[in-house]
Amino acid sequence: MNSRLIYSDESTGMTREVELVYPDEADHVTGRVSVLAPVGCALLGLSAGQSIDWNLPGGKVHRLRVERVLFQPQPIGPDTAAARTL
C-alpha cells in the first residue's frame, strides 16, 4: 500500500504518476488510486518494466506498463528499513 509509481498506457501513449492506496484514501485529483479501482487492481503487484493487458468495457484491451516505481514501503522489522526509494 502507498506505493508510488509511473505507468504508461501503451495503447494511448498516456503516462501517469499515481499512488496506490486503500479505498477510503482515494482521490483522483491528487493521483491517489484505490487498489480496488480497476486500474489500481491492474497495477497492484507489478514491478518496473512489467505490463498487463487491461480489459475495458466494450471489449477494448489496453496494455499498462509500469515505467518506474518511485516509492515502495517495506515491512518494519529489525532487519528492514521503514521504506525504500527505488
C-alpha positions as CSV (number, residue, x, y, z in Angstrom):
1,M,0.0,0.0,0.0
2,N,1.1,3.6,-0.6
3,S,3.3,2.6,-3.5
4,R,4.0,5.5,-5.8
5,L,4.7,4.7,-9.5
6,I,4.6,6.0,-13.0
7,Y,2.8,3.9,-15.6
8,S,2.0,4.2,-19.3
9,D,-0.9,3.1,-21.3
10,E,0.9,1.7,-24.4
11,S,-2.4,1.8,-26.3
12,T,-2.8,5.6,-26.0
13,G,0.7,6.8,-25.1
14,M,-0.6,8.4,-21.9
15,T,1.7,8.4,-18.9
16,R,0.6,9.0,-15.3
17,E,2.0,9.1,-11.8
18,V,-0.2,7.5,-9.2
19,E,-0.1,6.3,-5.6
20,L,-1.9,3.0,-4.8
21,V,-4.0,3.5,-1.6
22,Y,-6.8,2.0,0.5
23,P,-10.3,2.8,-0.9
24,D,-11.1,5.5,1.8
25,E,-7.9,7.4,0.9
26,A,-8.5,7.5,-2.9
27,D,-8.6,11.0,-4.6
28,H,-8.4,11.2,-8.3
29,V,-7.4,14.8,-8.2
30,T,-4.1,14.1,-6.3
31,G,-3.4,10.8,-8.2
32,R,-4.3,8.5,-5.2
33,V,-5.9,5.4,-6.8
34,S,-7.7,2.8,-4.7
35,V,-6.3,-0.7,-5.0
36,L,-9.9,-1.8,-5.5
37,A,-10.5,0.5,-8.5
38,P,-10.0,-1.3,-11.8
39,V,-6.7,0.4,-12.7
40,G,-5.4,0.1,-9.2
41,C,-6.2,-3.6,-9.1
42,A,-4.5,-4.0,-12.5
43,L,-1.3,-2.3,-11.4
44,L,-1.1,-3.9,-7.9
45,G,1.9,-6.2,-7.6
46,L,3.6,-5.2,-10.9
47,S,7.3,-4.2,-10.9
48,A,9.1,-1.7,-13.1
49,G,9.2,-3.0,-16.6
50,Q,6.2,-5.3,-16.2
51,S,3.0,-4.8,-18.1
52,I,-0.6,-6.2,-18.0
53,D,-3.4,-6.3,-20.6
54,W,-6.3,-4.5,-19.1
55,N,-9.7,-5.4,-20.4
56,L,-12.1,-2.4,-20.7
57,P,-15.8,-2.4,-21.1
58,G,-16.8,-2.9,-24.7
59,G,-14.1,-5.4,-25.4
60,K,-11.2,-2.9,-25.7
61,V,-7.8,-4.0,-24.3
62,H,-5.2,-1.6,-23.1
63,R,-1.7,-2.6,-22.1
64,L,-0.5,-0.8,-18.9
65,R,3.2,-0.8,-18.3
66,V,4.9,0.2,-15.0
67,E,7.7,2.6,-16.1
68,R,9.2,3.3,-12.7
69,V,8.4,2.6,-9.0
70,L,9.1,5.9,-7.2
71,F,8.4,4.7,-3.6
72,Q,7.7,1.2,-2.2
73,P,7.0,0.9,1.5
74,Q,8.6,-2.1,3.2
75,P,7.6,-4.0,6.3
76,I,9.0,-2.5,9.5
77,G,11.1,-5.0,11.4
78,P,14.6,-5.5,13.0
79,D,16.2,-6.4,9.6
80,T,14.3,-4.0,7.3
81,A,14.3,-0.3,6.6
82,A,11.0,1.6,7.1
83,A,10.8,2.4,3.4
84,R,12.8,2.2,0.2
85,T,13.1,4.6,-2.7
86,L,13.8,2.9,-6.0
